[in-house]
Amino acid sequence: EELVTHLSKNFAILNASGGGVTFSGGEPLANHKFLLECLELTRGKINRAVQTCGFASPEVFECVLDECDYMLFDIKLASDEQHKRYTGVSNAPILSNFATLAKSGKKFVVRTPMIPDVTDTEENIRGIAEILVQNGVKYIELLPYNKLAGAKYPLVGREYCPSFDGEIEPRMRFEIFAEYGIEAVIM
């Protein structure tokens, strides 16, 4: 209630501009009870988007999907093995929830963070393109790796040690998406 009261101070401006509020994270589905309460308290007052990787039980995902107005859905890695290697979890629930989203009729956009030699590989991009085609999706937003990502680690007493070279530019591979009839844009 406190958060929604704070947000409500900007509802008039956001509504007038066609904007809204986006619940992101980390991963907002990891705290789905809080998220659902915020979504319910803002229902009919403001456009509500959720930015997620979709890693949640089908029940949680469907509750959030039913309550939000728009979803920004990140697909990072097509291979389950690679997904486990880089994120520590299987992408099976993510891909299952993505299929639910694609069939839902809800407005959404797919996004992929482009990380050098991790998510920008030809194999991964082809895999993501195939996932999109299987689900009838013809548009994706590519998010170039943020070289400032490691700056926040010392603030929480951690050392930033990526397993990739963050100094090289990721390859966007527009030509691969085009082969599959998918429009890819850089955000």
QUIKA-V41262 format. One record per pair of residues at least 4 apart in sequence whose C-alpha atoms are under 6 Angstrom apart, sorted by sequence separation. I is the first residue (numbers start at 1). GAP is how many residues later the second one is. If there is no record, write none. Layout:
I/GAP
I/GAP
This chain:
4/4
11/4
15/4
24/4
32/4
58/4
61/4
62/4
83/4
84/4
115/4
116/4
117/4
133/4
154/4
178/4
14/5
56/5
84/5
114/5
115/5
132/5
153/5
177/5
14/6
77/6
84/6
114/6
153/6
153/7
80/10
150/10
80/11
49/19
48/20
49/20
51/20
53/20
48/21
49/21
50/21
51/21
52/21
53/21
49/22
27/25
20/26
22/26
20/27
21/27
22/27
23/27
24/27
20/28
22/28
111/29
113/29
114/29
110/30
111/30
112/30
113/30
114/30
115/30
111/31
112/31
113/31
114/31
72/36
74/36
76/36
70/37
71/37
72/37
73/37
74/37
75/37
70/38
74/38
55/39
54/40
139/43
141/43
142/43
138/44
139/44
140/44
141/44
142/44
143/44
139/45
141/45
142/45
78/46
78/49
78/50
120/51
116/54
115/55
114/56
